[in-house]
Amino acid sequence: MAQRESGQTRGWVWGIATLVVCALLFWAVRVAFRETITVNTATVGYQDILNSVPANGIVQPIDDFQAHAPTAGTVEKLFVDPSQKVRVGQELVRMDDSEARKGVVAAQAALQSSEAALKNLQNGGTHSELQTQNSDLDAAQLQERQNATSMESIQALQAKGAASANEVATAKQRLTEAQAHVATLQAHHTSPYGPTDLATAQAQVAQARSSLLAAQSALASVDIHSPIAGTVYYIPISQYDFVAGGDTLLDVADLSRIQIQGYFDEPEVGKLAVNQPVSIAWEAKPNHFWHGHISQTPTTIIKYGTRYVGECIITVDDANGDLLPNTNVTVKVTTQQRIHVLSVPREALHTDGPDNFVYKIVNGRLHRTPVQLGAGLNLISAEITGGLAEGDTVVLGATTEADLSDGLAVKAKAQR
């Protein structure tokens, strides 16, 4: 019985040993004959890593003059052409001045009339009024003298008993009335108008003078001159066109001093800061780029079409007249720059929880290598601060759908 159990035990041991040996042989054969995987690779090296934020924007001149029609009328003369450079004070356009001249003549007449009215008030009235006043005063004084003589005569008769007391009283009453009438006319002759009358007349003179100045300004404005040196970049009218008052006639700007109003999507606004460098592109000139910097960051978020954006002012540093106002451009703000840092392509980087690693090729096999990342990280490159050295070869990925693993035999296809 014991011998039989011992034989069974030895059988189990030999069976297990046989299975282990077979497994080892299978693993050895598989390793020996496993196909070598072809992979794309890159060499670890130093480079600049940039992070940027794209947006759209509109070009705006900093020094700009927009000429408007002072009143409705005809464009009599156009002195400039589009793209023409002009100097300070140069005449740009002249409007028909017939209506403006009529306005000046009417205003001058109104001023003369109001000044004459004031002068008459200050002198006591017009020449005719003064003559009437003098005539009335002379007549009243004559009547006063006649009444005085009449009263003296009646008083003499009363002394002789030839006139009654009632007749004397009546004569005295007529004299008193005549004296009062003379006094009234003399007072009116001395000061015929009160302070309110003079103040009203003076206000009318001041208003007439203001109207004349406005009319003269309107006449002067029919000849429009440029207050700045620059380039004529927009002329929506032609000579002899009729325009309404306030219509735009032309635009002048210094095209060497321009800015861009950029519209950045809300999630990107927090990355922007004053003086960050900006690259500017315009589809009309696809092979040309301009450069600038942020001069004012967004102060609020607004709705712009279907987007919520922050408005940012970008100063163009190398404008030379070939970036036109009101054009739509694309801008790219560099929000971070890591200069000459050790880096790998982003696709070589793998993440396992909180850990980052790459597959480095060592003696033809993959070696899983933990790495430490720096601040420089974008869609293309990742900054490496530990785990790799310049010149190391890392794997970007297999050329087939094969999975990468530690120790896998590989063959490099290309370096980049």
C-alpha positions as CSV (number, residue, x, y, z in Angstrom):
1,M,0.0,0.0,0.0
2,A,2.8,2.4,0.9
3,Q,4.7,1.5,-2.2
4,R,1.6,2.3,-4.3
5,E,1.1,5.8,-2.6
6,S,4.8,6.5,-3.1
7,G,4.5,5.7,-6.8
8,Q,1.5,8.0,-7.2
9,T,3.4,10.8,-5.5
10,R,6.3,10.4,-7.8
11,G,3.9,10.4,-10.7
12,W,2.4,13.8,-9.6
13,V,5.9,15.3,-9.2
14,W,7.0,14.1,-12.6
15,G,3.8,15.4,-14.2
16,I,4.2,18.9,-12.6
17,A,7.9,19.0,-13.6
18,T,7.0,18.0,-17.1
19,L,4.5,20.9,-17.4
20,V,6.9,23.4,-16.0
21,V,9.6,22.3,-18.5
22,C,7.1,22.5,-21.3
23,A,6.1,26.0,-20.3
24,L,9.7,27.2,-20.1
25,L,10.4,25.6,-23.5
26,F,7.4,27.3,-25.0
27,W,8.4,30.7,-23.6
28,A,12.0,30.3,-24.7
29,V,10.8,29.3,-28.2
30,R,8.4,32.2,-28.4
31,V,11.0,34.7,-27.2
32,A,13.5,33.3,-29.7
33,F,11.2,33.4,-32.6
34,R,9.1,36.5,-31.7
35,E,9.1,39.1,-34.5
36,T,11.0,42.3,-33.9
37,I,8.7,45.4,-33.9
38,T,9.5,48.4,-36.1
39,V,9.0,51.7,-34.3
40,N,9.2,55.4,-35.1
41,T,11.7,57.2,-32.9
42,A,13.0,60.6,-31.9
43,T,16.2,61.8,-30.4
44,V,16.0,63.7,-27.1
45,G,17.4,67.2,-27.5
46,Y,17.1,70.9,-26.7
47,Q,14.6,73.2,-28.2
48,D,12.2,76.2,-27.5
49,I,8.7,75.3,-26.4
50,L,6.0,77.9,-27.0
51,N,2.4,78.0,-25.8
52,S,0.0,80.2,-27.8
53,V,-3.6,81.3,-27.9
54,P,-5.2,82.0,-31.3
55,A,-8.0,84.6,-32.0
56,N,-9.5,86.7,-34.7
57,G,-9.3,90.5,-34.8
58,I,-10.0,93.7,-36.7
59,V,-7.3,96.2,-37.7
60,Q,-7.8,99.8,-36.4
61,P,-5.8,102.9,-37.0
62,I,-4.5,104.8,-33.9
63,D,-4.3,108.2,-35.6
64,D,-7.4,108.5,-37.8
65,F,-9.4,111.3,-39.3
66,Q,-12.9,110.7,-40.8
67,A,-14.3,113.6,-42.9
68,H,-18.0,114.2,-42.7
69,A,-20.3,116.4,-44.8
70,P,-21.1,119.5,-42.7
71,T,-24.5,119.9,-44.3
72,A,-26.4,118.3,-47.1
73,G,-25.0,119.4,-50.4
74,T,-22.9,118.5,-53.5
75,V,-19.3,117.5,-53.5
76,E,-17.8,120.3,-55.6
77,K,-14.2,119.1,-55.7
78,L,-12.3,116.0,-54.7
79,F,-8.6,116.7,-54.3
80,V,-7.2,113.2,-53.4
81,D,-7.3,109.6,-54.5
82,P,-7.3,106.3,-52.5
83,S,-3.9,105.3,-51.1
84,Q,-2.6,108.9,-51.6
85,K,-0.4,110.2,-48.8
86,V,-1.3,113.6,-47.4
87,R,0.4,116.1,-45.2
88,V,-1.1,118.1,-42.2
89,G,-3.4,120.9,-43.5
90,Q,-3.7,119.5,-47.0
91,E,-7.1,120.2,-48.6
92,L,-9.0,117.0,-49.2
93,V,-12.5,117.8,-50.4
94,R,-14.6,120.9,-51.0
95,M,-18.4,121.1,-50.7
96,D,-20.7,123.4,-52.6
97,D,-20.8,126.6,-50.5
98,S,-23.8,128.5,-51.9
99,E,-26.1,127.6,-49.0
100,A,-23.4,128.2,-46.4
101,R,-22.8,131.7,-47.9
102,K,-26.5,132.4,-47.7
103,G,-26.4,131.4,-44.0
104,V,-23.6,133.9,-43.3
105,V,-25.5,136.7,-45.0
106,A,-28.6,136.0,-43.1
107,A,-26.8,135.8,-39.8
108,Q,-25.0,139.1,-40.5
109,A,-28.3,140.8,-41.2
110,A,-29.8,139.4,-38.0
111,L,-26.8,140.6,-35.9
112,Q,-27.0,144.1,-37.4
113,S,-30.7,144.3,-36.7
114,S,-30.3,143.2,-33.1
115,E,-27.4,145.6,-32.5
116,A,-29.4,148.5,-33.9
117,A,-32.3,147.6,-31.6
118,L,-30.1,147.6,-28.6
119,K,-28.5,150.9,-29.6
120,N,-32.0,152.5,-30.0
121,L,-32.9,151.2,-26.5
122,Q,-29.7,152.6,-25.0
123,N,-30.4,156.0,-26.8
124,G,-34.0,156.1,-25.6
125,G,-35.7,154.9,-28.8
126,T,-35.5,155.2,-32.6
127,H,-35.0,158.6,-34.3
128,S,-38.8,158.7,-35.1
129,E,-39.6,157.8,-31.5
130,L,-37.4,160.5,-30.2
131,Q,-38.9,163.1,-32.5
132,T,-42.4,162.0,-31.3
133,Q,-41.3,162.2,-27.7
134,N,-39.8,165.7,-28.1
135,S,-42.9,166.9,-29.9
136,D,-45.2,165.5,-27.2
137,L,-43.0,167.1,-24.5
138,D,-43.0,170.5,-26.2
139,A,-46.8,170.4,-26.5
140,A,-47.3,169.4,-22.9
141,Q,-44.9,172.1,-21.7
142,L,-46.8,174.7,-23.9
143,Q,-50.1,173.5,-22.3
144,E,-48.5,173.8,-18.9
145,R,-47.5,177.4,-19.5
146,Q,-50.9,178.2,-20.9
147,N,-52.7,176.7,-17.9
148,A,-50.3,178.7,-15.5
149,T,-51.1,181.9,-17.3
150,S,-54.8,181.2,-17.2
151,M,-54.7,180.5,-13.5
152,E,-52.8,183.7,-12.8
153,S,-55.5,185.7,-14.8
154,I,-58.4,184.1,-12.9
155,Q,-56.6,184.7,-9.5
156,A,-56.3,188.4,-10.5
157,L,-59.9,188.6,-11.4
158,Q,-60.8,186.9,-8.1
159,A,-58.9,189.6,-6.3
160,K,-61.1,192.2,-8.0
161,G,-64.2,190.2,-7.2
162,A,-64.7,189.3,-10.9
163,A,-64.1,185.5,-10.5
164,S,-65.3,182.9,-8.1
165,A,-63.3,180.5,-5.9
166,N,-64.6,177.6,-8.0
167,E,-63.2,179.1,-11.2
168,V,-59.8,179.4,-9.4
169,A,-59.9,175.8,-8.2
170,T,-60.7,174.6,-11.7
171,A,-57.9,176.5,-13.2
172,K,-55.5,175.2,-10.6
173,Q,-56.6,171.6,-11.3
174,R,-55.9,172.0,-15.0
175,L,-52.5,173.4,-14.2
176,T,-51.7,170.5,-11.8
177,E,-52.7,167.9,-14.5
178,A,-50.6,169.7,-17.1
179,Q,-47.6,169.7,-14.8
180,A,-48.1,165.9,-14.1
181,H,-48.2,165.1,-17.8
182,V,-45.0,167.1,-18.4
183,A,-43.3,165.2,-15.5
184,T,-44.4,161.9,-17.0
185,L,-43.1,162.7,-20.5
186,Q,-39.8,164.0,-19.1
187,A,-39.3,160.8,-17.1
188,H,-40.0,158.6,-20.1
189,H,-37.7,160.8,-22.2
190,T,-34.9,160.3,-19.7
191,S,-35.3,156.6,-19.2
192,P,-37.9,155.1,-21.6
193,Y,-36.9,151.4,-21.1
194,G,-36.3,149.4,-18.0
195,P,-33.4,146.9,-17.1
196,T,-35.5,143.9,-18.4
197,D,-35.9,145.5,-21.8
198,L,-32.1,146.1,-22.1
199,A,-31.3,142.6,-20.9
200,T,-33.6,141.1,-23.5
201,A,-32.0,143.2,-26.3
202,Q,-28.5,142.3,-25.1
203,A,-29.3,138.6,-25.1
204,Q,-30.7,138.9,-28.7
205,V,-27.4,140.5,-29.8
206,A,-25.4,137.7,-28.1
207,Q,-27.5,135.0,-29.8
208,A,-27.1,136.8,-33.2
209,R,-23.3,136.8,-32.8
210,S,-23.3,133.1,-31.9
211,S,-25.4,132.4,-35.0
212,L,-23.0,134.3,-37.2
213,L,-20.0,132.4,-35.8
214,A,-21.8,129.2,-36.5
215,A,-22.6,130.3,-40.0
216,Q,-19.0,131.3,-40.6
217,S,-17.8,128.0,-39.2
218,A,-20.2,126.2,-41.6
219,L,-18.8,128.2,-44.5
220,A,-15.2,127.4,-43.5
221,S,-16.1,123.7,-43.1
222,V,-17.0,123.3,-46.8
223,D,-13.3,123.2,-47.4
224,I,-12.1,120.1,-45.5
225,H,-8.4,119.8,-44.7
226,S,-6.5,116.9,-43.1
227,P,-5.5,117.5,-39.4
228,I,-3.0,114.7,-39.6
229,A,-0.3,113.3,-41.9
230,G,-1.3,109.9,-43.3
231,T,-2.8,107.9,-46.1
232,V,-6.2,108.3,-47.7
233,Y,-7.6,104.7,-47.3
234,Y,-11.3,105.1,-47.9
235,I,-13.3,107.3,-50.3
236,P,-17.0,106.3,-50.6
237,I,-18.1,109.3,-52.7
238,S,-17.3,110.8,-56.1
239,Q,-17.1,114.4,-57.3
240,Y,-20.6,116.0,-57.9
241,D,-22.3,113.4,-55.6
242,F,-25.1,114.8,-53.4
243,V,-24.6,113.7,-49.8
244,A,-26.6,114.2,-46.7
245,G,-25.4,116.1,-43.7
246,G,-23.1,114.0,-41.6
247,D,-22.3,111.4,-44.4
248,T,-18.7,110.1,-44.5
249,L,-16.7,111.7,-47.2
250,L,-13.3,109.9,-46.7
251,D,-10.9,108.5,-44.2
252,V,-7.2,109.3,-43.5
253,A,-5.0,107.4,-41.2
254,D,-1.3,107.0,-40.3
255,L,-0.9,103.4,-41.4
256,S,2.4,103.1,-39.6
257,R,0.5,103.4,-36.3
258,I,-2.2,100.7,-36.1
259,Q,-3.7,98.4,-33.6
260,I,-5.8,95.3,-33.6
261,Q,-8.9,94.7,-31.6
262,G,-8.7,91.0,-30.9
263,Y,-11.6,88.7,-29.8
264,F,-10.4,85.9,-27.5
265,D,-12.8,83.1,-26.3
266,E,-13.6,83.4,-22.7
267,P,-11.6,80.3,-21.5
268,E,-8.4,81.8,-23.0
269,V,-8.7,85.3,-21.5
270,G,-7.0,84.4,-18.2
271,K,-3.8,83.4,-20.1
272,L,-3.4,86.9,-21.5
273,A,-1.0,89.6,-20.1
274,V,0.3,93.0,-21.2
275,N,3.4,92.9,-23.4
276,Q,3.0,89.3,-24.5
277,P,4.3,88.9,-28.1
278,V,1.7,88.5,-30.9
279,S,2.0,87.1,-34.4
280,I,-0.5,88.5,-37.0
281,A,-1.6,87.0,-40.3
282,W,-3.9,88.3,-43.0
283,E,-5.4,85.9,-45.6
284,A,-4.9,88.5,-48.4
285,K,-1.1,88.1,-47.9
286,P,-0.6,84.5,-46.8
287,N,3.2,84.5,-46.8
288,H,3.5,87.7,-44.8
289,F,3.4,88.1,-41.0
290,W,3.4,91.1,-38.7
291,H,4.4,91.3,-35.1
292,G,3.0,93.1,-32.1
293,H,2.3,92.9,-28.4
294,I,-0.7,93.1,-26.1
295,S,-1.2,96.7,-24.8
296,Q,-4.5,96.2,-23.1
297,T,-6.0,93.0,-21.8
298,P,-9.8,92.3,-21.7
299,T,-11.7,94.1,-18.9
300,T,-15.0,92.3,-19.4
301,I,-16.7,89.5,-21.4
302,I,-19.1,90.3,-24.1
303,K,-21.3,88.4,-26.6
304,Y,-19.8,88.4,-30.1
305,G,-22.0,86.6,-32.5
306,T,-22.4,83.2,-31.0
307,R,-19.3,83.5,-28.9
308,Y,-18.5,85.0,-25.5
309,V,-15.2,86.8,-25.8
310,G,-12.9,89.3,-24.2
311,E,-11.8,92.3,-26.3
312,C,-8.0,92.8,-26.3
313,I,-6.0,95.7,-27.8
314,I,-2.8,94.6,-29.7
315,T,-0.3,97.2,-30.9
316,V,1.4,96.3,-34.2
317,D,5.1,96.9,-33.9
318,D,6.2,96.6,-37.5
319,A,3.3,98.2,-39.4
320,N,4.5,99.8,-42.6
321,G,1.3,100.6,-44.5
322,D,0.6,97.2,-45.9
323,L,-1.9,96.1,-43.2
324,L,-5.1,98.0,-44.0
325,P,-7.7,99.4,-41.5
326,N,-10.9,97.4,-41.0
327,T,-9.4,94.1,-42.3
328,N,-10.0,90.9,-40.5
329,V,-6.9,89.1,-39.3
330,T,-5.9,86.2,-37.2
331,V,-3.6,86.6,-34.2
332,K,-1.6,84.2,-32.1
333,V,-0.5,85.3,-28.7
334,T,2.5,83.6,-27.2
335,T,1.5,83.0,-23.6
336,Q,4.6,81.0,-22.5
337,Q,8.1,80.6,-23.7
338,R,10.6,78.0,-22.5
339,I,13.9,78.7,-24.3
340,H,16.4,75.9,-25.0
341,V,15.0,73.2,-22.7
342,L,15.5,69.4,-22.9
343,S,12.4,68.0,-24.6
344,V,10.7,65.0,-26.3
345,P,7.8,64.9,-28.8
346,R,4.5,64.9,-26.9
347,E,3.5,61.6,-28.6
348,A,6.5,59.8,-26.9
349,L,5.1,60.6,-23.5
350,H,2.9,58.1,-21.6
351,T,1.0,58.5,-18.4
352,D,0.3,55.8,-15.8
353,G,-1.8,57.5,-13.1
354,P,0.3,60.3,-11.6
355,D,3.5,58.9,-13.2
356,N,4.9,59.9,-16.6
357,F,7.3,57.6,-18.6
358,V,8.7,57.0,-22.1
359,Y,10.1,54.0,-23.9
360,K,13.8,54.4,-24.4
361,I,15.7,52.1,-26.7
362,V,18.6,50.4,-25.0
363,N,20.5,47.7,-27.0
364,G,17.6,47.1,-29.4
365,R,15.0,46.7,-26.7
366,L,12.4,49.0,-25.0
367,H,13.2,50.2,-21.6
368,R,10.4,51.9,-19.7
369,T,11.9,55.0,-18.3
370,P,10.1,57.3,-15.8
371,V,10.6,61.0,-16.5
372,Q,9.9,64.3,-14.7
373,L,8.2,67.1,-16.7
374,G,9.0,70.8,-16.6
375,A,6.7,73.8,-17.1
376,G,7.0,73.7,-20.9
377,L,4.2,71.6,-22.4
378,N,2.1,72.0,-25.6
379,L,0.5,69.8,-28.2
380,I,3.9,69.1,-29.9
381,S,6.6,68.9,-27.2
382,A,7.1,68.3,-23.5
383,E,9.9,69.6,-21.4
384,I,11.9,67.0,-19.5
385,T,13.7,67.8,-16.3
386,G,14.7,64.3,-15.2
387,G,15.0,60.7,-16.5
388,L,16.5,61.4,-19.9
389,A,19.7,62.9,-21.4
390,E,20.4,64.6,-24.6
391,G,20.9,62.1,-27.4
392,D,18.7,59.3,-25.9
393,T,16.4,57.6,-28.4
394,V,12.7,57.4,-27.5
395,V,9.9,55.6,-29.2
396,L,7.0,57.6,-30.7
397,G,5.0,54.5,-31.6
398,A,4.9,51.2,-33.5
399,T,4.5,51.2,-37.3
400,T,1.8,48.5,-36.8
401,E,-0.9,48.0,-34.2
402,A,1.4,46.1,-31.9
403,D,1.5,47.2,-28.3
404,L,4.6,48.5,-26.7
405,S,6.0,46.8,-23.6
406,D,9.1,46.9,-21.4
407,G,11.8,44.6,-22.9
408,L,10.3,44.3,-26.3
409,A,12.8,43.9,-29.1
410,V,12.4,46.8,-31.6
411,K,14.0,48.1,-34.8
412,A,14.0,51.9,-35.3
413,K,12.5,53.1,-38.6
414,A,13.4,56.8,-38.6
415,Q,14.7,59.6,-36.4
416,R,13.1,63.0,-36.2
